[in-house]
């Protein structure tokens, strides 16, 4: 891993305008990434995600978990989750994200995608309790997957492939102006775990 090359990539904004996204590439060795991936699969309290759409309860195959400094409540898709206390490994990964970004985080939403058929539809992370225009640090483990952005007005699209052990940071007006998604693919893929470190603002 070339740290100088990593810094160059991290300084480049992937969005053409109206937001800021920086891709740091891999920030750990393959051995370290494999270590955390195995622990995350085994030790996280994974639950099938639930959404209430048009009054109907929908349970996804994708699984999620919500951790934080405190039992923060987090509401999206008309459902509310309460944060669990950090595990030792999540605290280590949080520190790693903070060291690379220079930002302190107090919570993390985790997603587990079992295979290539599971993904995430177009959305933005603009929940009221999130720090407005704050950084969201996304760590990826497992199978490489395409990640895409679409401008809400112009419909311009930007995409990249997120590697095992890599860090992506979204900040500024990205959530206001851009949607993002993890599209399903026809190509065979194994499991992927994604951690998005965030800052909850207490009322």
DRENDO-1510 file (C-alpha; in Angstrom, 1 decimal, always signed):
<recs>
REC; n; res; u; v; w
REC; 1; UNK; +0.0; +0.0; +0.0 .
REC; 2; UNK; +1.5; +3.3; -1.1 .
REC; 3; UNK; +0.6; +5.9; +1.6 .
REC; 4; UNK; +1.6; +8.8; -0.7 .
REC; 5; UNK; -0.7; +7.6; -3.5 .
REC; 6; UNK; -3.4; +7.1; -0.9 .
REC; 7; UNK; -3.2; +10.7; +0.2 .
REC; 8; UNK; -3.4; +11.9; -3.5 .
REC; 9; UNK; -6.5; +9.9; -4.1 .
REC; 10; UNK; -8.1; +11.1; -0.8 .
REC; 11; UNK; -7.6; +14.7; -1.8 .
REC; 12; UNK; -9.5; +14.4; -5.1 .
REC; 13; UNK; -13.2; +15.2; -5.0 .
REC; 14; UNK; -15.0; +12.5; -7.0 .
REC; 15; UNK; -18.1; +14.7; -7.5 .
REC; 16; UNK; -18.1; +17.4; -10.2 .
REC; 17; UNK; -20.0; +19.9; -8.1 .
REC; 18; UNK; -22.5; +20.4; -5.3 .
REC; 19; UNK; -20.8; +18.0; -2.8 .
REC; 20; UNK; -17.6; +16.3; -1.8 .
REC; 21; UNK; -16.7; +12.6; -1.8 .
REC; 22; UNK; -13.1; +11.4; -1.2 .
REC; 23; UNK; -12.0; +7.8; -1.8 .
REC; 24; UNK; -8.9; +6.9; +0.3 .
REC; 25; UNK; -8.6; +3.4; -1.2 .
REC; 26; UNK; -7.4; +0.6; +1.0 .
REC; 27; UNK; -6.3; +1.9; +4.4 .
REC; 28; UNK; -5.2; -1.5; +5.9 .
REC; 29; UNK; -3.4; -4.6; +4.8 .
REC; 30; UNK; -5.4; -7.5; +3.3 .
REC; 31; UNK; -4.5; -9.6; +6.5 .
REC; 32; UNK; -6.0; -6.9; +8.7 .
REC; 33; UNK; -9.1; -6.4; +6.5 .
REC; 34; UNK; -9.7; -10.2; +6.5 .
REC; 35; UNK; -9.3; -10.3; +10.3 .
REC; 36; UNK; -12.0; -7.5; +10.8 .
REC; 37; UNK; -14.3; -9.0; +8.2 .
REC; 38; UNK; -14.4; -12.4; +9.9 .
REC; 39; UNK; -15.1; -10.8; +13.3 .
REC; 40; UNK; -17.8; -8.5; +11.9 .
REC; 41; UNK; -19.6; -11.4; +10.3 .
REC; 42; UNK; -19.5; -13.4; +13.5 .
REC; 43; UNK; -19.9; -10.9; +16.4 .
REC; 44; UNK; -22.2; -8.1; +15.2 .
REC; 45; UNK; -25.8; -8.3; +16.3 .
REC; 46; UNK; -27.2; -8.5; +12.8 .
REC; 47; UNK; -30.9; -8.1; +12.1 .
REC; 48; UNK; -32.9; -8.1; +8.9 .
REC; 49; UNK; -33.7; -4.5; +8.0 .
REC; 50; UNK; -37.3; -3.4; +8.2 .
REC; 51; UNK; -39.1; -0.6; +6.4 .
REC; 52; UNK; -42.7; +0.7; +6.5 .
REC; 53; UNK; -43.8; +1.7; +3.1 .
REC; 54; UNK; -47.4; +2.8; +2.4 .
REC; 55; UNK; -48.4; +1.2; +5.7 .
REC; 56; UNK; -46.9; -2.2; +4.8 .
REC; 57; UNK; -44.0; -3.8; +6.7 .
REC; 58; UNK; -41.2; -4.9; +4.5 .
REC; 59; UNK; -38.3; -7.0; +5.7 .
REC; 60; UNK; -35.1; -7.0; +3.6 .
REC; 61; UNK; -32.7; -9.9; +3.1 .
REC; 62; UNK; -29.9; -7.4; +3.8 .
REC; 63; UNK; -29.1; -7.2; +7.5 .
REC; 64; UNK; -28.2; -4.1; +9.6 .
REC; 65; UNK; -26.9; -3.1; +13.0 .
REC; 66; UNK; -26.7; +0.2; +14.8 .
REC; 67; UNK; -24.0; +1.0; +17.4 .
REC; 68; UNK; -23.0; +4.2; +19.2 .
REC; 69; UNK; -21.5; +6.1; +22.2 .
REC; 70; UNK; -25.0; +6.2; +23.7 .
REC; 71; UNK; -28.3; +4.4; +23.0 .
REC; 72; UNK; -29.0; +6.9; +20.2 .
REC; 73; UNK; -32.3; +6.5; +18.4 .
REC; 74; UNK; -32.1; +6.5; +14.6 .
REC; 75; UNK; -35.2; +6.7; +12.4 .
REC; 76; UNK; -35.4; +6.0; +8.7 .
REC; 77; UNK; -37.9; +4.3; +6.4 .
REC; 78; UNK; -40.5; +4.9; +9.2 .
REC; 79; UNK; -38.7; +2.5; +11.7 .
REC; 80; UNK; -36.5; +3.4; +14.7 .
REC; 81; UNK; -33.4; +1.7; +16.0 .
REC; 82; UNK; -31.6; +2.1; +19.3 .
REC; 83; UNK; -27.8; +2.0; +19.3 .
REC; 84; UNK; -26.0; -0.8; +20.9 .
REC; 85; UNK; -22.7; -0.2; +22.8 .
REC; 86; UNK; -19.5; -0.4; +20.8 .
REC; 87; UNK; -17.6; -3.7; +20.5 .
REC; 88; UNK; -13.8; -3.7; +20.9 .
REC; 89; UNK; -13.3; -4.1; +17.1 .
REC; 90; UNK; -15.8; -1.4; +16.2 .
REC; 91; UNK; -14.0; +1.0; +18.5 .
REC; 92; UNK; -10.7; +0.1; +16.7 .
REC; 93; UNK; -12.3; +0.7; +13.3 .
REC; 94; UNK; -13.9; +4.0; +14.5 .
REC; 95; UNK; -10.5; +5.2; +15.6 .
REC; 96; UNK; -9.0; +4.2; +12.3 .
REC; 97; UNK; -11.7; +6.2; +10.5 .
REC; 98; UNK; -11.1; +9.2; +12.8 .
REC; 99; UNK; -7.3; +9.1; +12.3 .
REC; 100; UNK; -7.7; +9.2; +8.5 .
REC; 101; UNK; -10.4; +11.9; +8.4 .
REC; 102; UNK; -9.5; +14.0; +11.4 .
REC; 103; UNK; -13.2; +13.9; +12.4 .
REC; 104; UNK; -14.8; +12.4; +15.6 .
REC; 105; UNK; -17.7; +10.1; +15.1 .
REC; 106; UNK; -20.3; +8.9; +17.8 .
REC; 107; UNK; -22.3; +6.2; +15.9 .
REC; 108; UNK; -22.2; +3.6; +13.1 .
REC; 109; UNK; -24.7; +2.0; +10.9 .
REC; 110; UNK; -23.6; -1.4; +9.5 .
REC; 111; UNK; -25.0; -3.3; +6.5 .
REC; 112; UNK; -24.4; -6.9; +5.6 .
REC; 113; UNK; -25.0; -7.9; +2.0 .
REC; 114; UNK; -24.9; -11.7; +1.6 .
REC; 115; UNK; -24.4; -11.9; -2.2 .
REC; 116; UNK; -24.6; -10.0; -5.5 .
REC; 117; UNK; -28.5; -9.9; -5.5 .
REC; 118; UNK; -28.6; -7.7; -2.4 .
REC; 119; UNK; -28.1; -4.0; -2.6 .
REC; 120; UNK; -29.4; -0.6; -1.6 .
REC; 121; UNK; -31.8; +1.6; -3.6 .
REC; 122; UNK; -31.1; +5.3; -4.4 .
REC; 123; UNK; -31.2; +7.4; -1.2 .
REC; 124; UNK; -29.5; +10.1; +0.7 .
REC; 125; UNK; -28.4; +10.1; +4.4 .
REC; 126; UNK; -30.3; +13.2; +5.5 .
REC; 127; UNK; -32.0; +12.1; +8.7 .
REC; 128; UNK; -32.8; +15.0; +11.0 .
REC; 129; UNK; -30.6; +13.8; +13.9 .
REC; 130; UNK; -27.5; +13.6; +11.7 .
REC; 131; UNK; -25.0; +16.5; +11.8 .
REC; 132; UNK; -25.9; +18.6; +8.8 .
REC; 133; UNK; -23.3; +18.5; +6.1 .
REC; 134; UNK; -21.2; +16.4; +8.4 .
REC; 135; UNK; -18.8; +13.7; +7.3 .
REC; 136; UNK; -19.9; +10.1; +6.9 .
REC; 137; UNK; -17.0; +7.7; +6.8 .
REC; 138; UNK; -17.7; +4.4; +4.9 .
REC; 139; UNK; -15.5; +1.4; +5.5 .
REC; 140; UNK; -15.9; -1.7; +3.2 .
REC; 141; UNK; -15.0; -5.3; +3.8 .
REC; 142; UNK; -15.5; -8.4; +1.7 .
REC; 143; UNK; -16.4; -8.6; -2.0 .
REC; 144; UNK; -15.7; -5.5; -4.1 .
REC; 145; UNK; -18.9; -3.8; -5.2 .
REC; 146; UNK; -19.8; -0.9; -7.4 .
REC; 147; UNK; -21.1; +2.3; -5.5 .
REC; 148; UNK; -22.9; +5.0; -7.4 .
REC; 149; UNK; -24.0; +8.7; -7.0 .
REC; 150; UNK; -26.7; +10.5; -8.9 .
REC; 151; UNK; -27.4; +14.3; -8.7 .
REC; 152; UNK; -30.9; +15.0; -7.6 .
REC; 153; UNK; -31.5; +17.7; -10.2 .
REC; 154; UNK; -29.2; +17.1; -13.2 .
REC; 155; UNK; -29.2; +13.3; -12.9 .
REC; 156; UNK; -25.4; +13.2; -13.5 .
REC; 157; UNK; -23.9; +9.9; -12.3 .
REC; 158; UNK; -20.6; +9.0; -10.8 .
REC; 159; UNK; -19.5; +5.5; -9.8 .
REC; 160; UNK; -16.5; +3.6; -8.4 .
REC; 161; UNK; -15.7; +0.2; -7.1 .
REC; 162; UNK; -15.2; -0.1; -3.3 .
REC; 163; UNK; -12.3; -2.4; -2.3 .
REC; 164; UNK; -11.9; -4.7; +0.7 .
REC; 165; UNK; -10.5; -2.6; +3.6 .
REC; 166; UNK; -11.2; +0.7; +1.8 .
REC; 167; UNK; -12.4; +4.1; +3.1 .
REC; 168; UNK; -14.8; +6.5; +1.4 .
REC; 169; UNK; -15.9; +9.8; +2.9 .
REC; 170; UNK; -19.0; +11.8; +2.0 .
REC; 171; UNK; -19.3; +15.4; +3.3 .
REC; 172; UNK; -20.4; +18.9; +2.7 .
REC; 173; UNK; -23.6; +19.2; +0.7 .
REC; 174; UNK; -23.4; +15.7; -0.8 .
REC; 175; UNK; -26.5; +14.4; +1.0 .
REC; 176; UNK; -28.5; +17.5; +0.1 .
REC; 177; UNK; -27.7; +17.3; -3.6 .
REC; 178; UNK; -26.8; +13.7; -4.4 .
REC; 179; UNK; -28.4; +10.3; -4.0 .
REC; 180; UNK; -26.2; +7.2; -3.7 .
REC; 181; UNK; -26.8; +3.4; -4.0 .
REC; 182; UNK; -25.2; +0.0; -4.0 .
REC; 183; UNK; -26.7; -1.7; -7.1 .
REC; 184; UNK; -27.2; -5.4; -7.3 .
REC; 185; UNK; -25.1; -7.1; -10.0 .
REC; 186; UNK; -25.3; -10.2; -12.2 .
REC; 187; UNK; -21.7; -11.1; -11.5 .
REC; 188; UNK; -21.2; -13.6; -8.7 .
REC; 189; UNK; -20.2; -11.9; -5.4 .
REC; 190; UNK; -19.6; -13.1; -1.9 .
REC; 191; UNK; -20.6; -11.3; +1.3 .
REC; 192; UNK; -19.9; -7.6; +1.9 .
REC; 193; UNK; -20.0; -5.6; +5.1 .
REC; 194; UNK; -20.1; -1.9; +5.1 .
REC; 195; UNK; -19.7; +0.4; +8.1 .
REC; 196; UNK; -20.8; +4.1; +8.0 .
REC; 197; UNK; -19.5; +6.1; +10.8 .
REC; 198; UNK; -21.7; +9.2; +11.6 .
REC; 199; UNK; -22.3; +12.0; +14.0 .
REC; 200; UNK; -25.7; +12.1; +15.8 .
REC; 201; UNK; -26.6; +15.5; +17.2 .
REC; 202; UNK; -28.5; +15.3; +20.5 .
REC; 203; UNK; -31.5; +17.6; +20.9 .
</recs>
